[in-house]
Amino acid sequence: MDEKWSFVGKKQENCDSDDPAGTRRGDCWDHVAIDAEHRLVLCVVPGKRTAENCQALVDDVWRRMEGRLPRLMTTDEYPSYAVAIHRTYGRRMVPLEVLPRRPGRPRVEKKFVPAALNYAVVHKHRKDGRVVRVESKVVFGTGK
């Protein structure tokens, strides 16, 4: 999953907020989910670069895959993806008790991401505007 920037009509800094037509011009982002193995575009969500659009993208991918877990999900380091993936793919569970229970607060139901879900972020190191090194970091799962 990734997002790409473009603009409609003119760049955001050149838009006039008093112009009624200006609301449909300016910066625009396309959030895209691609199945790299099959070169299939699963979903596109146009709009601003917001957490809501990331959530809409992840929700639509989940719906189109009928709830099945993808083998691997990767994104850039935009933090909204991890939150959206946790919200969509997470399952509510009551944690198991390891030690004998003492009096006090009851166990609280929490949301856990399935162990089979592998999600990693890609970090690009740049020097003089060019990518010189790429690192990946596993967020959920084993990354395998």
N, C-alpha and C positions, 0 to 999 in steps of 0.2 A: 504494500500500500504506500502511496506517496501522493504528494500534491504538487501541482505546477502552477506558476503564476503567469498571468497575462493581463491585458487590459482591454476594455471595451470602449471604443471611440477615442479616448485619450487617457493618459495616466492620471492617477488619483490626485496628484498635487496640482494638476491643471484644471480640475473640475470645479465648477462654480456651484456652491451649495444653495444659492438662491434660484438657480435654474431648475424648473420642474423636470426637465429631461435629464438633468445631471444625476438623478438617483439611479438611472440605468446605465451610467457610464462609470469608468474608473477601473480600479483594481478588481480583478476576478481570479479566483482559484478554482482549479478542477481537482477534486479528490478522486483518486483512481485506485481501484483494486484489480490487480492482474494476476492470473494464474500463469506464472512464468513457464511452467513445464509444458503447458498446452498452448501458450500464447493467446489466452482467452481473456478478454476484458470482462470481469465479473460485474463491475459497477462503476459508475461515474456520478459524482455529486458536485455540480457546479455551485459556486457561491463564494463567500468570504472564507478566509482561513480561520475557522472557529472550532471550538470543542464540539458544538452542536453538529457541524457538518462531518467531523470525524466520527461522531457517534452514529450519524445517519449512514455513513459508509460501512462501518462495521456491522450495524444492524442489518443492512441490505445484503451484505456478504453472507451473514449467518442465515438469513431467510432464503437466499438463492441456493445455499448449500444444504438446506433443510436441516440445519442444526448439526450436521456432521463437522468434525474437527478437521481443519486443514493440517497437513503434515508439518508445515512451517509457515509462520507469518513473519514478515520483516517490514520495517519502516525506518524512517529517519528518526532523529532524536526528539521529534515533536511530542511532548509529554501527553497530549490529549489522546494519542493512540493507545497507550497502556491503560489509561482510565477507561476508555471505550471498550477495549477488549475484555477487561476485567468485568465491567458491567454486563456485557452481552454474553460472554462465555462462562462467567462465574456461576457456581451452583451454591445455593444456600444449604449449610450443614451446621449441626451442633457439634463442636469439637468433642472428641472422646476424652474421658477422664483417665489420666495416667496414674495419679495418686488417689488414695481414699479421699472422699469428699468431706470437707469441713463445713461447718455452718457458715453462711454468708450469702453473697450474691449468687443467683442462679447462673448457669452457663448461658451464654448468649449465642444465638444463631449468627454465623458469619458466612461470608461469601468466599468460596475458594475456587480458583481456576483449576480445571481438570489437569492431572499430571501429564496426560497425553498431549496437551496443547503446548506447542513449541513456538515461542515468540522471541525474536531477537531484534535489536536495533543496530543500525549501521552508523558509525561515526567516521566522517571523512576529514582527515587532517589536510589542511591547505597551506601552501606557501606561495606567495605572490599570485594568489587567485587560482592556483592549479592544485589538483588533488595529488598529494605525494604519498599518502598512506591511508589505508582503510582498515578500520577495526570493527569487530562485531562484539556485542555483549548480549548474553542471554538474559531475558527479563522473566519469562515464564518457561517452565519445562527444562529439558536437558540440552536443547539445541541440536539434537541428533535426528 
